[in-house]
Amino acid sequence: MNAIEDKKTFFDRVYACWMGKNIGGTLGGPLEGRMELMDIKGYTQQFVGAVENDDLDLQLVNLHCVEQNGGRADVSIISREWLDHVHFEWDEYGHSLTNMRRGLGYPLAGCFNNFFTDCMGSPIRSEIWAVMCAGMPDLAAYYAYQDASVDHAGGEGVYGEIFFAVLESMAFLETDKFKLIDRALGYLPKDCAVRRAVELLLEKYHAGASWVDARQAIIDNFAGDNFTYAPVNIAFTLVGWLYEEGFTAQMLTTIDCGYDTDCTVATLGSLLGILYGTKYLDKYWTEPLGENIAVSRPVTGFNVPKNITELTERSIAARDILQMHYSQQTDKSVYTIPYQSAVEVYKLPLGSHKNNDLDVELYHQDGKPVFKPGETRTLKVCFKNHENIPQIFDVEADVPGFKAEPVHVEVPAEGKAECTLTLTAPVKKEIAYRGHLRLKRIVNGIFWDYEEMPLTILPSMDWRMCVDGVETEIGVAENRLSASELGIKDAKTLTFSTRFTLTDKPSTVWLKFCCRNPLKVELDGKTVIDTPDYTVVIPAYHRADNRKCTYADLTSGAHDIKITVGDVESFKELYFMPVAEKEVYWAYRIDTLFE
């Protein structure tokens, strides 16, 4: 009898998984972001009972999602759960939630204007899928993909969550490290950075390199300024497992690698729990934590498990829900992984999961749902017909203020078709243009009914760029000004100017500028930042280098910004992010228009 079939053993492994997660998050949290080689001996903080940990928090949301929606828990349903229950504004969480709140569909909302799609926010959510899909790696990979697409669509974070979900799912049945890693790597594209980083680690290990040398090789080949970069941290998660024996030694070696330490050791703790059960977890690590679960304040509004025992019971029960749903599907193709990013995906009728009539995919020009005032751009609409009769539509874009001519399309029985809509934006800007893509169904030559999908279009961020005294009007899709995209080359002087309108009530606003170069910033004609310093570029809502951000008490209405860039020859990119005051924990983004 294997570890899954033996109910007592399975319960113990799942319990140890969640306990290992708590241990790792508690151990690694205080050291998160340290990028040097360390020598940690144990817990570095004083605490009583469980400590808050987003590595676990978001998996509780996924558990709730499955309990509420069963096997239908795809990216659209999980994203709805985020809107209802998740209020983090950190890194990829914040950018994805901003896109959701503005009305973008999925998986586009997970990648648009998101610097962090290659990071660790999704690989840390793998265990819930591994438990609910224990011994079923294909299913674990599918749900991990759906989950990761919420905030990492098209990025390395997706590959990281799939890798861990498959590895942990199979760890209930297999203990051989190299068989498990090889199996999990098989679910990843051969050229993705996660796979290459893990393969490099294996190469160094088999060549007899020390773990310190292997760590340095990973850094030399993959690391950058951002300590949350997934390929580096996923490799570091495996370092302790490969090089050491025993829970304590394995956990401490991984945390000594540094970088995103709460993520790496929390995942390793879970994996070791799945492999070896509670007997493997030293009392030094378990007793201070106890059984209770501490949930971060921004995760709220649902029935959270009160302790590890309840979490274990509920996640095993949820496994039964997914298993039943899967067993009832005659066509398993629904569980494929398409690896989509800059696209909005719908199943019609809306709300369908399986046996739907039509798949519809929306592709914005250049993958960006953004228009300049008066600009004309295209929207490609792709159809896949699951019916055994042709489907005929007039396709209309109904977005307030936009001009668009309908397009006729015939989708063959059990076939595919596509069409292209041409849209022209209004001159007047709005925070977001929210409307619908309407399919007018034609039966026997006459109108029969409508099917509507949400369609949101965003305004451009408009700037005046002055390069060596020559001024140009520019409009960008994201909050990023890129030298390569704007054609800035061999310049000596560079300024960017814009007028942004605060549409919210008067408030204290955190003006955040992410740029490596020295900067001078003027707000309404007054210098508010003037620094010669070079700094790291990490465009997250919740953090910034204090030398390049400032607080300002702003009235509603228009405000002028002028940015002068120093050392122009080395300039690569600049992010401007006006967000709510730093202390407003749940609502960093504010509504602004750039004119």
HELIX and SHEET records of a PDB file:
HELIX    1   1 LYS A    7  GLY A   28  1                                  22    
HELIX    2   2 GLY A   29  LEU A   31  5                                   3    
HELIX    3   3 ASP A   54  ASN A   69  1                                  16    
HELIX    4   4 GLY A   70  ARG A   72  5                                   3    
HELIX    5   5 VAL A   75  HIS A   85  1                                  11    
HELIX    6   6 ASP A   91  ARG A  102  1                                  12    
HELIX    7   7 LEU A  108  GLY A  110  5                                   3    
HELIX    8   8 PRO A  123  ARG A  125  5                                   3    
HELIX    9   9 GLU A  127  MET A  132  1                                   6    
HELIX   10  10 PRO A  137  HIS A  152  1                                  16    
HELIX   11  11 GLU A  156  MET A  170  1                                  15    
HELIX   12  12 LYS A  177  LEU A  185  1                                   9    
HELIX   13  13 ALA A  193  HIS A  206  1                                  14    
HELIX   14  14 TRP A  211  PHE A  222  1                                  12    
HELIX   15  15 ALA A  230  TYR A  243  1                                  14    
HELIX   16  16 PHE A  247  ASP A  256  1                                  10    
HELIX   17  17 THR A  261  TYR A  276  1                                  16    
HELIX   18  18 THR A  278  TYR A  280  5                                   3    
HELIX   19  19 LYS A  283  THR A  286  1                                   4    
HELIX   20  20 ILE A  308  SER A  327  1                                  20    
HELIX   21  21 LYS A  332  TYR A  335  5                                   4    
HELIX   22  22 GLN A  365  GLY A  367  5                                   3    
HELIX   23  23 ALA A  483  LEU A  486  1                                   4    
HELIX   24  24 ASN A  546  LYS A  548  5                                   3    
HELIX   25  25 VAL A  568  SER A  570  5                                   3    
SHEET    1   A 5 GLU A 344  LEU A 348  0                                        
SHEET    2   A 5 LEU A 358  HIS A 364 -1                                        
SHEET    3   A 5 THR A 376  ASN A 385 -1                                        
SHEET    4   A 5 LYS A 416  THR A 424 -1                                        
SHEET    5   A 5 LYS A 403  ALA A 404 -1                                        
SHEET    1   B 5 VAL A 370  PHE A 371  0                                        
SHEET    2   B 5 ILE A 446  PRO A 459  1                                        
SHEET    3   B 5 TYR A 433  VAL A 443 -1                                        
SHEET    4   B 5 GLN A 391  ASP A 398 -1                                        
SHEET    5   B 5 VAL A 407  VAL A 411 -1                                        
SHEET    1   C 6 VAL A 470  VAL A 476  0                                        
SHEET    2   C 6 MET A 461  VAL A 467 -1                                        
SHEET    3   C 6 LEU A 494  LEU A 502 -1                                        
SHEET    4   C 6 GLY A 557  VAL A 565 -1                                        
SHEET    5   C 6 LEU A 519  LEU A 523 -1                                        
SHEET    6   C 6 LYS A 526  THR A 531 -1                                        
SHEET    1   D 4 VAL A 470  VAL A 476  0                                        
SHEET    2   D 4 MET A 461  VAL A 467 -1                                        
SHEET    3   D 4 LEU A 494  LEU A 502 -1                                        
SHEET    4   D 4 THR A 592  PHE A 594 -1                                        
SHEET    1   E 4 ARG A 480  SER A 482  0                                        
SHEET    2   E 4 GLU A 573  ALA A 580 -1                                        
SHEET    3   E 4 SER A 507  CYS A 515 -1                                        
SHEET    4   E 4 CYS A 549  LEU A 554 -1                                        
END                                                                             
